[in-house]
Amino acid sequence: MNVFAKLTRTEIKLFLREPVGAFFSLLFPTILVVILGSIPIFRDPSPQLNGLRTIDVYVGIAVALTLAMIGLQVLPMVIATYRERGVLRRIATTPVRPITLLAAQMTASILIAVVSSALCIAVGYLAYDVRLAGNFPGFVLAFLLCALGVFAIGLFVAALVPTGKAGNAVGTLLFFPSMFFAGLWTPREFMPGWVQRIGDFTPMGAGERALHDAMSGAWPNGLSAVVLLGYLVVFGLGAARFFRWS
């Protein structure tokens, strides 16, 4: 556990040394909340949102955005780069197993996502009176389900790509359609019914819906939970099957 804790701290330090990645993962979602909250019409109740304001919905979307950036863009690039540069192979010759490094990387990613999400929620609450999650245990469950489902996809990408740059490129290609279905460009409630239905079966669409349910005071709906667990199982097993240490 001491080695695992040291590796986790090291992974966090390495992440913070990359200013561009740290900015987008830690601060950009909060900046998005600030920008959208500054638009007067986004602070007015909307009938299409059942009386909620647009900014109320976008705080949950910003949390999903954090998970998507870390899970689909950062995680595949870092792990593929470790393999490309022989880091995993060299660690395999030490008492520390490569799987310990991967576990530390996953833990660091989740901790970074927690900090970024907490910033989004705090700014939304303090600056724009966005209500805190009505069901906090449900929100934690939705957050973990979304994180595990998306991170499993990131690990699967890292298992297949040959280089870190390729991992980032593939992750970026997955990021934009995923966030479309999560409502980044327009809230899901404003989309046609059939588009929402497709989104329910995408990782970020299911994740955003689960987070929204918890923010509204309910538990994550069963469909979103099953979909996210499905992504975790399918892509987690795929990552384990195809992953290469060198």
C-alpha positions in Angstrom: 0.0 0.0 0.0 2.9 2.3 0.7 4.3 1.8 -2.8 0.8 2.2 -4.3 0.4 5.6 -2.4 3.7 6.8 -3.6 2.9 5.9 -7.2 -0.4 7.6 -7.0 1.2 10.8 -5.6 3.8 10.6 -8.4 1.1 10.2 -11.1 -0.7 13.3 -9.7 2.6 15.3 -9.7 3.3 14.3 -13.3 -0.2 15.2 -14.3 0.1 18.7 -12.8 3.4 19.3 -14.6 1.6 19.3 -17.9 0.0 22.7 -17.8 -2.3 22.3 -20.8 -3.7 19.0 -19.7 -4.1 20.2 -16.1 -5.9 23.3 -17.2 -8.4 21.6 -19.3 -9.1 18.7 -16.9 -9.1 20.8 -13.7 -10.3 24.3 -14.6 -12.0 24.3 -18.0 -15.3 22.6 -16.8 -15.6 25.3 -14.1 -14.8 28.1 -16.5 -17.6 26.7 -18.8 -20.0 26.9 -15.8 -19.0 30.5 -15.2 -19.4 31.5 -18.8 -22.8 29.8 -19.2 -24.0 31.1 -15.8 -23.1 34.6 -16.9 -25.7 34.4 -19.7 -29.0 35.9 -18.2 -31.4 33.6 -20.1 -29.5 30.6 -18.8 -30.5 31.7 -15.3 -34.2 31.8 -16.0 -36.5 28.7 -15.4 -37.3 26.8 -18.6 -40.6 24.8 -19.2 -38.6 22.3 -21.2 -36.5 21.6 -18.2 -39.5 21.2 -15.9 -38.8 24.5 -14.2 -35.1 24.1 -13.9 -32.7 26.7 -15.3 -30.2 25.8 -18.0 -27.3 26.5 -15.6 -28.8 23.9 -13.2 -28.5 21.3 -15.9 -25.0 22.4 -17.1 -23.4 21.8 -13.8 -24.0 18.0 -14.2 -22.9 18.2 -17.8 -19.7 19.9 -16.7 -19.0 17.0 -14.3 -19.6 14.5 -17.2 -17.2 16.7 -19.3 -14.5 16.3 -16.6 -14.8 12.5 -16.7 -14.8 12.4 -20.5 -11.7 14.5 -20.9 -9.7 12.5 -18.3 -11.1 9.1 -19.3 -11.1 9.4 -23.1 -8.2 11.8 -23.8 -5.7 11.8 -20.9 -5.8 8.2 -19.7 -5.2 6.5 -23.1 -2.4 8.9 -24.0 -0.6 8.5 -20.7 -0.8 4.7 -20.5 0.1 4.2 -24.2 3.0 6.6 -23.7 4.3 4.5 -20.8 4.2 1.4 -23.0 5.7 3.2 -26.0 8.7 4.5 -23.9 9.3 1.1 -22.1 8.2 2.4 -18.7 5.9 -0.6 -18.1 8.6 -3.1 -19.3 11.2 -1.6 -17.0 8.8 -1.7 -14.0 8.1 -5.3 -14.8 11.8 -6.1 -13.8 11.3 -4.6 -10.4 9.3 -5.9 -7.4 6.6 -3.4 -8.4 4.2 -5.0 -10.8 3.0 -2.9 -13.9 -0.6 -3.5 -12.8 0.2 -1.5 -9.6 1.2 1.5 -11.8 -2.0 1.2 -13.8 -4.0 1.1 -10.6 -2.2 4.2 -9.3 -2.9 5.9 -12.6 -6.6 5.1 -12.4 -6.8 6.3 -8.8 -5.0 9.5 -9.6 -7.4 10.1 -12.5 -10.4 9.6 -10.3 -9.0 11.9 -7.6 -8.3 14.6 -10.2 -11.9 14.2 -11.5 -13.3 14.5 -8.0 -11.4 17.8 -7.5 -12.5 19.2 -10.8 -16.1 18.2 -10.2 -16.1 19.7 -6.7 -14.9 23.0 -8.2 -17.8 22.9 -10.8 -20.4 22.2 -8.1 -19.0 24.7 -5.7 -18.9 27.5 -8.2 -22.4 26.7 -9.4 -23.7 26.7 -5.9 -22.0 29.8 -4.7 -22.2 32.0 -7.8 -25.5 30.9 -9.4 -27.4 29.2 -6.6 -27.4 25.8 -8.3 -28.8 23.3 -5.8 -26.5 20.7 -4.4 -27.3 17.1 -5.2 -30.6 16.1 -3.7 -29.4 12.6 -3.3 -25.7 12.7 -2.4 -25.2 8.9 -2.1 -27.0 8.6 -5.5 -24.7 11.2 -6.9 -21.6 9.4 -5.7 -22.9 6.2 -7.2 -23.6 7.9 -10.5 -20.2 9.5 -10.5 -18.4 6.2 -9.9 -20.5 4.3 -12.5 -19.8 7.0 -15.1 -16.1 7.2 -14.2 -15.6 3.4 -14.3 -17.5 3.0 -17.6 -15.6 5.8 -19.4 -12.2 4.8 -17.9 -12.8 1.3 -19.1 -13.2 2.6 -22.7 -10.0 4.7 -22.2 -8.1 1.6 -21.1 -9.4 -0.3 -24.1 -8.1 2.4 -26.4 -4.8 2.4 -24.6 -4.6 -1.4 -25.1 -4.9 -1.1 -28.9 -3.1 2.1 -30.0 0.6 2.0 -30.7 1.6 5.4 -29.4 0.6 8.0 -26.9 -0.3 10.5 -29.7 -2.5 7.9 -31.3 -4.2 7.3 -27.9 -5.0 11.0 -27.6 -6.2 11.2 -31.2 -8.6 8.2 -30.9 -9.8 9.5 -27.5 -10.5 12.9 -29.0 -12.5 11.3 -31.8 -14.6 9.5 -29.2 -14.9 12.5 -27.0 -16.9 14.8 -29.3 -19.8 12.5 -30.2 -19.9 11.3 -26.6 -20.3 14.8 -25.2 -22.9 15.6 -27.9 -25.1 12.9 -26.5 -24.3 14.2 -23.0 -25.8 17.6 -23.9 -22.7 19.7 -24.0 -23.8 21.7 -27.0 -27.5 21.6 -26.2 -29.1 20.0 -23.1 -30.5 16.6 -23.8 -34.0 17.8 -22.9 -34.0 20.1 -26.0 -33.1 17.2 -28.3 -35.6 15.2 -30.3 -36.9 12.1 -28.5 -35.1 9.6 -30.8 -31.7 11.4 -30.2 -32.2 11.3 -26.5 -33.0 7.6 -26.8 -29.8 6.9 -28.7 -27.9 9.0 -26.1 -29.3 6.8 -23.3 -27.1 4.0 -24.6 -23.9 6.0 -25.0 -21.5 6.2 -22.1 -21.7 9.9 -21.5 -25.4 10.1 -22.3 -26.1 7.5 -19.7 -23.7 9.1 -17.3 -25.2 12.5 -17.6 -28.7 11.2 -17.1 -27.6 9.3 -14.0 -25.9 12.4 -12.6 -29.0 14.5 -13.4 -31.3 12.0 -11.6 -29.1 12.3 -8.5 -28.9 16.1 -8.7 -32.7 16.1 -8.8 -33.0 14.0 -5.7 -33.6 10.5 -7.2 -31.3 7.5 -7.5 -29.6 6.9 -10.9 -32.2 5.2 -13.2 -31.8 1.5 -13.9 -31.2 1.9 -17.6 -28.2 4.2 -17.1 -26.8 2.0 -14.4 -27.0 -1.1 -16.6 -25.6 0.7 -19.6 -22.6 2.0 -17.7 -21.9 -1.4 -16.0 -22.1 -2.9 -19.5 -19.4 -0.6 -20.8 -17.3 -1.4 -17.7 -17.6 -5.1 -18.2 -17.2 -5.3 -22.0 -14.4 -2.7 -22.4 -12.8 -3.7 -19.2 -12.5 -7.3 -20.3 -11.4 -6.2 -23.7 -8.7 -4.0 -22.2 -7.5 -7.0 -20.1 -7.5 -9.3 -23.1 -5.6 -7.1 -25.5 -3.4 -5.0 -23.2 0.3 -5.3 -23.9 3.0 -4.3 -21.4 5.6 -3.8 -24.1 
